[in-house]
Amino acid sequence: IEEDIYVSLSARRRSLYKALLAKVSVADLIAKAANIGDTNSARTLMNLVMQFCKVCNHPELFERADVVVPFSFSRFGRPEPVSRDGDFINLPYPTHNPIEFTVPSFCIDMEACWMYPRTPRILHPGVVA
């Protein structure tokens, strides 16, 4: 049992369908349908039918959407000359993040005071916790 369910096309599919329809001349289709015995006309009609099916069912095959890739916010280190090194070479991780952040010692001391509230510590000159 086969049942047809009619749904509206998405905006992308609708635009692809209209673009494909604009390329096709209805007069040419009727002329080619009259000459269905001609193999070239039959191939052209089947190609058009397949293009319309592709637009409606699988638009990503007709025209692929743009691919979005993540942005790598890092720079690569420069290699050192290895000609004069010994048998073992130290190769640190080659990328470096240009954003550097160091936690001030004041914040580290405050975190220690929150973890151990009973021990008085000097947080800043003149301030006792």
Order of alpha helices (4+ residues) and beta strands (2+ residues): alpha-alpha-alpha-alpha-beta-beta-alpha-beta-beta
